[in-house]
Every structure is written in C-alpha cells, then in structure tokens.
C-alpha cells in the first residue's frame, strides 16, 4: 500500500499545507477502525475505569505515548515525546506519566516503611 501511495505521488498540497493522505478526520477514523477490524484488534479497555473503547487514531496515539513513557520517563525522554507528539506545552505531555493505582499504592507504602 505504501509503495502504491508513493507511486501515485505521495503527499499532496491542500492550501498552504502539505498533507500526507489528503483525507479528513472522519475518513481517517473510518480507515483506522476498518484496519483494526481486519487485523482482529480487540476493543481497548481502560485498566483504571474498566470502560471499553473501540480502536481509534486518538487511542492509538495515546497508547503509543503511554508505552513511550513506560520505556523512558526521564526528562529527555519526555521532551522527545513532546516534540514527537507536537505538544506546545510540556504539561500536556506530562499527563502520560500517570501511574497505575497499584504503582501509586506501592509508592505510598514505601514512603511509610520504617527505616533502620
């Protein structure tokens, strides 16, 4: 598919912007949903709330960001993620540092452990 895309000319210009595929947000959502269905990807379950969500480009982006933070939550790693995601505010990127309830509970317990 990528080879065909490149042969057809690749990115196109819309107004003063160069866009990768030239489709609107709604169509992009449909493409992601359809590809996820064909690939057999299951719905996503939020581990904190238990809410079930279908696969979407936004959820894939969030999953990528959470995975990146789990692998490297150093200041440099977060700055690189901020640049990759295109966030102007570091606080927007830092929200991916949320820890799970179990991690939070373990951290809190370690604070109150008796020290020799």
N, CA, C and O atoms as CSV, one atom per row, in Angstrom:
chain,resi,resn,atom,element,x,y,z
A,1,UNK,N,N,0.822,-1.194,0.000
A,1,UNK,CA,C,0.000,0.000,0.000
A,1,UNK,C,C,0.868,1.261,0.000
A,1,UNK,O,O,0.567,2.240,-0.683
A,2,UNK,N,N,1.955,1.215,0.784
A,2,UNK,CA,C,2.836,2.380,0.845
A,2,UNK,C,C,3.513,2.618,-0.500
A,2,UNK,O,O,3.638,3.760,-0.943
A,3,UNK,N,N,3.943,1.549,-1.143
A,3,UNK,CA,C,4.589,1.677,-2.457
A,3,UNK,C,C,3.618,2.315,-3.446
A,3,UNK,O,O,3.994,3.222,-4.189
A,4,UNK,N,N,2.367,1.843,-3.458
A,4,UNK,CA,C,1.358,2.416,-4.358
A,4,UNK,C,C,1.136,3.895,-4.067
A,4,UNK,O,O,0.995,4.700,-4.987
A,5,UNK,N,N,1.106,4.243,-2.798
A,5,UNK,CA,C,0.927,5.634,-2.381
A,5,UNK,C,C,2.055,6.510,-2.928
A,5,UNK,O,O,1.807,7.594,-3.457
A,6,UNK,N,N,3.276,6.039,-2.798
A,6,UNK,CA,C,4.433,6.805,-3.276
A,6,UNK,C,C,4.397,6.925,-4.792
A,6,UNK,O,O,4.689,7.991,-5.335
A,7,UNK,N,N,4.041,5.843,-5.482
A,7,UNK,CA,C,3.958,5.866,-6.949
A,7,UNK,C,C,2.904,6.875,-7.414
A,7,UNK,O,O,3.078,7.541,-8.435
A,8,UNK,N,N,1.798,6.981,-6.644
A,8,UNK,CA,C,0.738,7.933,-7.009
A,8,UNK,C,C,1.133,9.376,-6.727
A,8,UNK,O,O,0.411,10.294,-7.116
A,9,UNK,N,N,2.258,9.597,-6.063
A,9,UNK,CA,C,2.713,10.964,-5.859
A,9,UNK,C,C,2.935,11.344,-4.414
A,9,UNK,O,O,3.456,12.426,-4.144
A,10,UNK,N,N,2.562,10.497,-3.476
A,10,UNK,CA,C,2.829,10.781,-2.072
A,10,UNK,C,C,2.001,11.938,-1.544
A,10,UNK,O,O,0.854,12.125,-1.951
A,11,UNK,N,N,2.586,12.722,-0.629
A,11,UNK,CA,C,1.851,13.823,-0.004
A,11,UNK,C,C,1.324,14.820,-1.033
A,11,UNK,O,O,1.926,15.031,-2.085
A,12,UNK,N,N,0.181,15.428,-0.701
A,12,UNK,CA,C,-0.406,16.423,-1.594
A,12,UNK,C,C,-0.459,17.771,-0.883
A,12,UNK,O,O,-0.321,17.843,0.338
A,13,UNK,N,N,-0.655,18.817,-1.641
A,13,UNK,CA,C,-0.758,20.151,-1.065
A,13,UNK,C,C,-2.228,20.555,-1.018
A,13,UNK,O,O,-2.937,20.512,-2.024
A,14,UNK,N,N,-2.669,20.951,0.183
A,14,UNK,CA,C,-4.022,21.475,0.365
A,14,UNK,C,C,-3.863,22.858,0.965
A,14,UNK,O,O,-3.438,22.997,2.112
A,15,UNK,N,N,-4.199,23.872,0.203
A,15,UNK,CA,C,-3.983,25.243,0.668
A,15,UNK,C,C,-2.492,25.489,0.777
A,15,UNK,O,O,-1.760,25.314,-0.198
A,16,UNK,N,N,-2.035,25.890,1.949
A,16,UNK,CA,C,-0.605,26.138,2.136
A,16,UNK,C,C,0.076,25.021,2.935
A,16,UNK,O,O,1.218,25.168,3.371
A,17,UNK,N,N,-0.644,23.895,3.121
A,17,UNK,CA,C,-0.097,22.786,3.896
A,17,UNK,C,C,0.115,21.564,3.026
A,17,UNK,O,O,-0.641,21.312,2.088
A,18,UNK,N,N,1.153,20.807,3.348
A,18,UNK,CA,C,1.374,19.530,2.697
A,18,UNK,C,C,0.779,18.462,3.604
A,18,UNK,O,O,1.158,18.352,4.770
A,19,UNK,N,N,-0.145,17.681,3.074
A,19,UNK,CA,C,-0.806,16.660,3.887
A,19,UNK,C,C,-0.450,15.281,3.362
A,19,UNK,O,O,-0.233,15.086,2.167
A,20,UNK,N,N,-0.398,14.345,4.271
A,20,UNK,CA,C,0.074,13.012,3.934
A,20,UNK,C,C,-0.897,12.247,3.050
A,20,UNK,O,O,-0.494,11.688,2.030
A,21,UNK,N,N,-2.154,12.214,3.421
A,21,UNK,CA,C,-3.101,11.407,2.670
A,21,UNK,C,C,-4.241,12.190,2.039
A,21,UNK,O,O,-4.940,11.660,1.176
A,22,UNK,N,N,-4.445,13.429,2.443
A,22,UNK,CA,C,-5.498,14.242,1.835
A,22,UNK,C,C,-6.899,13.776,2.194
A,22,UNK,O,O,-7.818,13.893,1.383
A,23,UNK,N,N,-7.073,13.249,3.400
A,23,UNK,CA,C,-8.402,12.836,3.843
A,23,UNK,C,C,-8.760,13.617,5.102
A,23,UNK,O,O,-7.886,14.105,5.818
A,24,UNK,N,N,-10.052,13.725,5.356
A,24,UNK,CA,C,-10.473,14.472,6.540
A,24,UNK,C,C,-10.432,13.581,7.786
A,24,UNK,O,O,-10.182,12.379,7.700
A,25,UNK,N,N,-10.678,14.185,8.916
A,25,UNK,CA,C,-10.597,13.493,10.204
A,25,UNK,C,C,-11.568,12.307,10.292
A,25,UNK,O,O,-11.213,11.240,10.794
A,26,UNK,N,N,-12.768,12.506,9.809
A,26,UNK,CA,C,-13.776,11.457,9.865
A,26,UNK,C,C,-13.353,10.242,9.036
A,26,UNK,O,O,-13.492,9.099,9.471
A,27,UNK,N,N,-12.843,10.507,7.855
A,27,UNK,CA,C,-12.405,9.401,6.984
A,27,UNK,C,C,-11.196,8.691,7.596
A,27,UNK,O,O,-11.093,7.467,7.513
A,28,UNK,N,N,-10.288,9.441,8.203
A,28,UNK,CA,C,-9.127,8.827,8.854
A,28,UNK,C,C,-9.590,7.889,9.964
A,28,UNK,O,O,-9.049,6.794,10.119
A,29,UNK,N,N,-10.597,8.318,10.743
A,29,UNK,CA,C,-11.138,7.485,11.813
A,29,UNK,C,C,-11.710,6.189,11.235
A,29,UNK,O,O,-11.494,5.111,11.789
A,30,UNK,N,N,-12.436,6.295,10.125
A,30,UNK,CA,C,-13.013,5.114,9.491
A,30,UNK,C,C,-11.930,4.149,9.021
A,30,UNK,O,O,-12.060,2.936,9.184
A,31,UNK,N,N,-10.864,4.688,8.439
A,31,UNK,CA,C,-9.773,3.847,7.948
A,31,UNK,C,C,-9.124,3.096,9.104
A,31,UNK,O,O,-8.879,1.894,9.007
A,32,UNK,N,N,-8.844,3.807,10.204
A,32,UNK,CA,C,-8.225,3.168,11.369
A,32,UNK,C,C,-9.151,2.091,11.924
A,32,UNK,O,O,-8.703,0.981,12.211
A,33,UNK,N,N,-10.430,2.403,12.077
A,33,UNK,CA,C,-11.394,1.434,12.609
A,33,UNK,C,C,-11.473,0.200,11.718
A,33,UNK,O,O,-11.469,-0.928,12.213
A,34,UNK,N,N,-11.546,0.412,10.400
A,34,UNK,CA,C,-11.650,-0.715,9.471
A,34,UNK,C,C,-10.383,-1.570,9.485
A,34,UNK,O,O,-10.463,-2.798,9.476
A,35,UNK,N,N,-9.223,-0.929,9.508
A,35,UNK,CA,C,-7.960,-1.680,9.551
A,35,UNK,C,C,-7.838,-2.471,10.857
A,35,UNK,O,O,-7.378,-3.613,10.854
A,36,UNK,N,N,-8.248,-1.863,11.965
A,36,UNK,CA,C,-8.210,-2.561,13.255
A,36,UNK,C,C,-9.132,-3.780,13.216
A,36,UNK,O,O,-8.784,-4.836,13.744
A,37,UNK,N,N,-10.286,-3.641,12.605
A,37,UNK,CA,C,-11.208,-4.766,12.490
A,37,UNK,C,C,-10.644,-5.886,11.639
A,37,UNK,O,O,-10.741,-7.056,12.007
A,38,UNK,N,N,-10.048,-5.532,10.489
A,38,UNK,CA,C,-9.456,-6.544,9.616
A,38,UNK,C,C,-8.263,-7.228,10.279
A,38,UNK,O,O,-7.999,-8.405,10.036
A,39,UNK,N,N,-7.539,-6.471,11.126
A,39,UNK,CA,C,-6.373,-7.033,11.815
A,39,UNK,C,C,-6.790,-7.844,13.043
A,39,UNK,O,O,-5.960,-8.516,13.655
A,40,UNK,N,N,-8.067,-7.781,13.403
A,40,UNK,CA,C,-8.548,-8.528,14.553
A,40,UNK,C,C,-8.178,-7.911,15.889
A,40,UNK,O,O,-8.137,-8.604,16.905
A,41,UNK,N,N,-7.906,-6.597,15.893
A,41,UNK,CA,C,-7.575,-5.941,17.161
A,41,UNK,C,C,-8.825,-5.846,18.035
A,41,UNK,O,O,-9.888,-5.451,17.556
A,42,UNK,N,N,-8.705,-6.202,19.295
A,42,UNK,CA,C,-9.865,-6.119,20.185
A,42,UNK,C,C,-10.116,-4.675,20.613
A,42,UNK,O,O,-9.259,-3.807,20.446
A,43,UNK,N,N,-11.297,-4.435,21.164
A,43,UNK,CA,C,-11.563,-3.124,21.753
A,43,UNK,C,C,-10.575,-2.881,22.883
A,43,UNK,O,O,-10.029,-3.829,23.449
A,44,UNK,N,N,-10.345,-1.629,23.210
A,44,UNK,CA,C,-9.404,-1.265,24.261
A,44,UNK,C,C,-10.156,-1.070,25.570
A,44,UNK,O,O,-11.238,-0.483,25.592
A,45,UNK,N,N,-9.582,-1.561,26.650
A,45,UNK,CA,C,-10.206,-1.439,27.966
A,45,UNK,C,C,-9.308,-0.576,28.838
A,45,UNK,O,O,-8.127,-0.879,29.008
A,46,UNK,N,N,-9.859,0.493,29.387
A,46,UNK,CA,C,-9.119,1.345,30.300
A,46,UNK,C,C,-8.924,0.572,31.599
A,46,UNK,O,O,-9.902,0.211,32.253
A,47,UNK,N,N,-7.654,0.310,31.990
A,47,UNK,CA,C,-7.424,-0.501,33.182
A,47,UNK,C,C,-7.866,0.186,34.473
A,47,UNK,O,O,-8.106,-0.491,35.473
A,48,UNK,N,N,-7.977,1.494,34.473
A,48,UNK,CA,C,-8.367,2.214,35.682
A,48,UNK,C,C,-9.880,2.277,35.853
A,48,UNK,O,O,-10.390,2.155,36.967
A,49,UNK,N,N,-10.595,2.469,34.746
A,49,UNK,CA,C,-12.046,2.647,34.843
A,49,UNK,C,C,-12.831,1.438,34.366
A,49,UNK,O,O,-14.004,1.287,34.708
A,50,UNK,N,N,-12.196,0.570,33.577
A,50,UNK,CA,C,-12.889,-0.580,33.016
A,50,UNK,C,C,-13.728,-0.244,31.796
A,50,UNK,O,O,-14.379,-1.122,31.231
A,51,UNK,N,N,-13.721,1.027,31.380
A,51,UNK,CA,C,-14.507,1.426,30.209
A,51,UNK,C,C,-13.907,0.828,28.946
A,51,UNK,O,O,-12.688,0.760,28.790
A,52,UNK,N,N,-14.790,0.394,28.045
A,52,UNK,CA,C,-14.377,-0.221,26.792
A,52,UNK,C,C,-14.511,0.811,25.675
A,52,UNK,O,O,-15.531,1.489,25.554
A,53,UNK,N,N,-13.463,0.914,24.864
A,53,UNK,CA,C,-13.444,1.863,23.747
A,53,UNK,C,C,-13.019,1.133,22.488
A,53,UNK,O,O,-12.193,0.221,22.536
A,54,UNK,N,N,-13.582,1.534,21.370
A,54,UNK,CA,C,-13.130,1.000,20.097
A,54,UNK,C,C,-11.761,1.578,19.748
A,54,UNK,O,O,-11.351,2.600,20.297
A,55,UNK,N,N,-11.068,0.924,18.843
A,55,UNK,CA,C,-9.773,1.409,18.390
A,55,UNK,C,C,-9.989,2.665,17.549
A,55,UNK,O,O,-10.856,2.694,16.676
A,56,UNK,N,N,-9.199,3.693,17.816
A,56,UNK,CA,C,-9.266,4.929,17.034
A,56,UNK,C,C,-7.857,5.488,16.910
A,56,UNK,O,O,-6.952,5.070,17.632
A,57,UNK,N,N,-7.675,6.419,16.008
A,57,UNK,CA,C,-6.344,7.015,15.842
A,57,UNK,C,C,-5.915,7.719,17.123
A,57,UNK,O,O,-4.739,7.679,17.482
A,58,UNK,N,N,-6.843,8.356,17.811
A,58,UNK,CA,C,-6.520,9.054,19.053
A,58,UNK,C,C,-6.081,8.058,20.130
A,58,UNK,O,O,-5.117,8.308,20.854
A,59,UNK,N,N,-6.784,6.938,20.233
A,59,UNK,CA,C,-6.413,5.936,21.237
A,59,UNK,C,C,-5.079,5.279,20.894
A,59,UNK,O,O,-4.307,4.946,21.794
A,60,UNK,N,N,-4.800,5.090,19.614
A,60,UNK,CA,C,-3.502,4.548,19.220
A,60,UNK,C,C,-2.387,5.529,19.577
A,60,UNK,O,O,-1.317,5.125,20.030
A,61,UNK,N,N,-2.642,6.810,19.371
A,61,UNK,CA,C,-1.659,7.843,19.722
A,61,UNK,C,C,-1.417,7.842,21.232
A,61,UNK,O,O,-0.273,7.917,21.681
A,62,UNK,N,N,-2.496,7.756,22.014
A,62,UNK,CA,C,-2.357,7.699,23.468
A,62,UNK,C,C,-1.604,6.455,23.907
A,62,UNK,O,O,-0.747,6.521,24.788
A,63,UNK,N,N,-1.922,5.318,23.293
A,63,UNK,CA,C,-1.242,4.073,23.661
A,63,UNK,C,C,0.249,4.176,23.354
A,63,UNK,O,O,1.078,3.714,24.138
A,64,UNK,N,N,0.592,4.779,22.216
A,64,UNK,CA,C,1.998,4.979,21.879
A,64,UNK,C,C,2.684,5.846,22.933
A,64,UNK,O,O,3.788,5.532,23.379
A,65,UNK,N,N,2.030,6.935,23.329
A,65,UNK,CA,C,2.626,7.853,24.299
A,65,UNK,C,C,2.815,7.177,25.655
A,65,UNK,O,O,3.854,7.350,26.291
A,66,UNK,N,N,1.832,6.418,26.096
A,66,UNK,CA,C,1.944,5.717,27.381
A,66,UNK,C,C,3.078,4.704,27.325
A,66,UNK,O,O,3.864,4.595,28.266
A,67,UNK,N,N,3.167,3.958,26.217
A,67,UNK,CA,C,4.247,2.981,26.066
A,67,UNK,C,C,5.603,3.677,26.089
A,67,UNK,O,O,6.535,3.190,26.728
A,68,UNK,N,N,5.724,4.812,25.399
A,68,UNK,CA,C,6.987,5.544,25.349
A,68,UNK,C,C,7.394,6.013,26.745
A,68,UNK,O,O,8.567,5.926,27.109
A,69,UNK,N,N,6.443,6.504,27.523
A,69,UNK,CA,C,6.740,6.980,28.881
A,69,UNK,C,C,7.145,5.812,29.776
A,69,UNK,O,O,8.043,5.952,30.606
A,70,UNK,N,N,6.491,4.660,29.614
A,70,UNK,CA,C,6.868,3.495,30.417
A,70,UNK,C,C,8.293,3.055,30.118
A,70,UNK,O,O,9.001,2.584,31.008
A,71,UNK,N,N,8.712,3.209,28.871
A,71,UNK,CA,C,10.070,2.818,28.492
A,71,UNK,C,C,11.107,3.850,28.909
A,71,UNK,O,O,12.237,3.491,29.243
A,72,UNK,N,N,10.739,5.129,28.896
A,72,UNK,CA,C,11.695,6.183,29.245
A,72,UNK,C,C,10.942,7.397,29.758
A,72,UNK,O,O,10.448,8.207,28.973
A,73,UNK,N,N,10.855,7.524,31.083
A,73,UNK,CA,C,10.156,8.686,31.639
A,73,UNK,C,C,11.136,9.719,32.179
A,73,UNK,O,O,10.796,10.516,33.053
A,74,UNK,N,N,12.354,9.695,31.648
A,74,UNK,CA,C,13.332,10.709,32.031
A,74,UNK,C,C,12.933,12.047,31.409
A,74,UNK,O,O,12.079,12.102,30.525
A,75,UNK,N,N,13.550,13.099,31.873
A,75,UNK,CA,C,13.276,14.423,31.311
A,75,UNK,C,C,13.536,14.473,29.818
A,75,UNK,O,O,12.758,15.057,29.065
A,76,UNK,N,N,14.645,13.852,29.385
A,76,UNK,CA,C,14.964,13.842,27.956
A,76,UNK,C,C,13.924,13.049,27.177
A,76,UNK,O,O,13.504,13.467,26.099
A,77,UNK,N,N,13.508,11.906,27.715
A,77,UNK,CA,C,12.506,11.090,27.039
A,77,UNK,C,C,11.192,11.825,26.881
A,77,UNK,O,O,10.549,11.753,25.834
A,78,UNK,N,N,10.792,12.540,27.938
A,78,UNK,CA,C,9.534,13.297,27.864
A,78,UNK,C,C,9.641,14.461,26.891
A,78,UNK,O,O,8.684,14.770,26.180
A,79,UNK,N,N,10.796,15.106,26.856
A,79,UNK,CA,C,10.971,16.217,25.895
A,79,UNK,C,C,10.913,15.709,24.461
A,79,UNK,O,O,10.318,16.351,23.596
A,80,UNK,N,N,11.531,14.553,24.207
A,80,UNK,CA,C,11.480,13.985,22.858
A,80,UNK,C,C,10.052,13.589,22.493
A,80,UNK,O,O,9.616,13.803,21.362
A,81,UNK,N,N,9.326,13.013,23.450
A,81,UNK,CA,C,7.934,12.655,23.206
A,81,UNK,C,C,7.107,13.906,22.932
A,81,UNK,O,O,6.256,13.909,22.043
A,82,UNK,N,N,7.358,14.965,23.696
A,82,UNK,CA,C,6.652,16.231,23.490
A,82,UNK,C,C,6.851,16.713,22.053
A,82,UNK,O,O,5.897,17.120,21.389
A,83,UNK,N,N,8.077,16.663,21.587
A,83,UNK,CA,C,8.368,17.108,20.221
A,83,UNK,C,C,7.693,16.192,19.204
A,83,UNK,O,O,7.117,16.661,18.223
A,84,UNK,N,N,7.768,14.881,19.445
A,84,UNK,CA,C,7.183,13.911,18.516
A,84,UNK,C,C,5.671,14.098,18.394
A,84,UNK,O,O,5.114,14.020,17.299
A,85,UNK,N,N,5.008,14.347,19.537
A,85,UNK,CA,C,3.558,14.498,19.522
A,85,UNK,C,C,3.120,15.897,19.088
A,85,UNK,O,O,1.949,16.110,18.773
A,86,UNK,N,N,4.045,16.840,19.070
A,86,UNK,CA,C,3.722,18.199,18.640
A,86,UNK,C,C,3.047,19.033,19.703
A,86,UNK,O,O,2.349,19.997,19.388
A,87,UNK,N,N,3.247,18.669,20.979
A,87,UNK,CA,C,2.651,19.451,22.061
A,87,UNK,C,C,3.448,20.727,22.290
A,87,UNK,O,O,4.677,20.689,22.342
A,88,UNK,N,N,2.763,21.851,22.426
A,88,UNK,CA,C,3.455,23.101,22.747
A,88,UNK,C,C,3.731,23.193,24.242
A,88,UNK,O,O,4.721,23.797,24.655
A,89,UNK,N,N,2.872,22.603,25.046
A,89,UNK,CA,C,3.035,22.656,26.493
A,89,UNK,C,C,3.575,21.327,27.015
A,89,UNK,O,O,3.075,20.260,26.657
A,90,UNK,N,N,4.599,21.402,27.864
A,90,UNK,CA,C,5.143,20.202,28.476
A,90,UNK,C,C,4.098,19.530,29.363
A,90,UNK,O,O,4.092,18.305,29.490
A,91,UNK,N,N,3.223,20.310,29.972
A,91,UNK,CA,C,2.193,19.746,30.845
A,91,UNK,C,C,1.273,18.793,30.096
A,91,UNK,O,O,0.794,17.817,30.674
A,92,UNK,N,N,1.022,19.059,28.826
A,92,UNK,CA,C,0.190,18.167,28.027
A,92,UNK,C,C,0.871,16.816,27.884
A,92,UNK,O,O,0.221,15.776,27.993
A,93,UNK,N,N,2.169,16.825,27.643
A,93,UNK,CA,C,2.915,15.578,27.509
A,93,UNK,C,C,3.045,14.874,28.855
A,93,UNK,O,O,2.969,13.648,28.926
A,94,UNK,N,N,3.239,15.638,29.914
A,94,UNK,CA,C,3.458,15.060,31.244
A,94,UNK,C,C,2.245,14.291,31.750
A,94,UNK,O,O,2.380,13.471,32.658
A,95,UNK,N,N,1.067,14.533,31.189
A,95,UNK,CA,C,-0.111,13.806,31.665
A,95,UNK,C,C,-0.001,12.312,31.382
A,95,UNK,O,O,-0.715,11.519,31.995
A,96,UNK,N,N,0.875,11.916,30.470
A,96,UNK,CA,C,1.061,10.494,30.176
A,96,UNK,C,C,1.859,9.792,31.272
A,96,UNK,O,O,2.003,8.570,31.244
A,97,UNK,N,N,2.380,10.554,32.237
A,97,UNK,CA,C,3.137,9.974,33.334
A,97,UNK,C,C,2.247,9.407,34.428
A,97,UNK,O,O,2.753,8.908,35.433
A,98,UNK,N,N,0.934,9.473,34.252
A,98,UNK,CA,C,0.033,8.920,35.264
A,98,UNK,C,C,0.469,7.508,35.599
A,98,UNK,O,O,0.808,6.726,34.711
A,99,UNK,N,N,0.460,7.192,36.860
A,99,UNK,CA,C,0.822,5.838,37.267
A,99,UNK,C,C,-0.433,5.065,37.617
A,99,UNK,O,O,-1.462,5.644,37.967
A,100,UNK,N,N,-0.333,3.773,37.520
A,100,UNK,CA,C,-1.496,2.949,37.828
A,100,UNK,C,C,-1.759,2.981,39.321
A,100,UNK,O,O,-0.892,3.365,40.106
A,101,UNK,N,N,-2.945,2.582,39.704
A,101,UNK,CA,C,-3.302,2.556,41.114
A,101,UNK,C,C,-2.354,1.692,41.934
A,101,UNK,O,O,-1.989,2.060,43.050
A,102,UNK,N,N,-1.952,0.545,41.390
A,102,UNK,CA,C,-1.030,-0.341,42.097
A,102,UNK,C,C,0.322,0.293,42.319
A,102,UNK,O,O,0.889,0.184,43.406
A,103,UNK,N,N,0.846,0.954,41.302
A,103,UNK,CA,C,2.133,1.631,41.424
A,103,UNK,C,C,2.043,2.746,42.459
A,103,UNK,O,O,2.957,2.941,43.259
A,104,UNK,N,N,0.937,3.468,42.432
A,104,UNK,CA,C,0.737,4.564,43.369
A,104,UNK,C,C,0.675,4.046,44.808
A,104,UNK,O,O,1.300,4.613,45.705
A,105,UNK,N,N,-0.077,2.975,45.019
A,105,UNK,CA,C,-0.201,2.383,46.343
A,105,UNK,C,C,1.166,1.888,46.847
A,105,UNK,O,O,1.522,2.115,48.003
A,106,UNK,N,N,1.926,1.212,45.974
A,106,UNK,CA,C,3.254,0.707,46.359
A,106,UNK,C,C,4.192,1.853,46.719
A,106,UNK,O,O,4.941,1.770,47.693
A,107,UNK,N,N,4.146,2.915,45.933
A,107,UNK,CA,C,4.988,4.076,46.206
A,107,UNK,C,C,4.648,4.666,47.574
A,107,UNK,O,O,5.537,4.990,48.361
A,108,UNK,N,N,3.357,4.799,47.841
A,108,UNK,CA,C,2.911,5.380,49.110
A,108,UNK,C,C,3.342,4.506,50.288
A,108,UNK,O,O,3.786,5.020,51.316
A,109,UNK,N,N,3.213,3.201,50.140
A,109,UNK,CA,C,3.619,2.293,51.216
A,109,UNK,C,C,5.115,2.398,51.490
A,109,UNK,O,O,5.542,2.351,52.644
A,110,UNK,N,N,5.909,2.541,50.436
A,110,UNK,CA,C,7.364,2.678,50.621
A,110,UNK,C,C,7.710,3.943,51.382
A,110,UNK,O,O,8.708,3.973,52.102
A,111,UNK,N,N,6.911,4.988,51.238
A,111,UNK,CA,C,7.175,6.231,51.962
A,111,UNK,C,C,7.091,6.036,53.460
A,111,UNK,O,O,7.808,6.690,54.217
A,112,UNK,N,N,6.207,5.127,53.899
A,112,UNK,CA,C,5.937,4.979,55.318
A,112,UNK,C,C,6.606,3.755,55.947
A,112,UNK,O,O,6.390,3.457,57.122
A,113,UNK,N,N,7.414,3.056,55.162
A,113,UNK,CA,C,8.144,1.913,55.730
A,113,UNK,C,C,9.133,2.418,56.766
A,113,UNK,O,O,9.737,3.478,56.604
A,114,UNK,N,N,9.288,1.645,57.829
A,114,UNK,CA,C,10.248,2.040,58.859
A,114,UNK,C,C,11.649,1.854,58.323
A,114,UNK,O,O,11.968,0.852,57.682
A,115,UNK,N,N,12.463,2.827,58.598
A,115,UNK,CA,C,13.867,2.791,58.170
A,115,UNK,C,C,14.733,2.445,59.379
A,115,UNK,O,O,14.484,2.942,60.477
A,116,UNK,N,N,15.752,1.597,59.188
A,116,UNK,CA,C,16.644,1.268,60.322
A,116,UNK,C,C,17.483,2.445,60.757
A,116,UNK,O,O,18.276,2.325,61.691
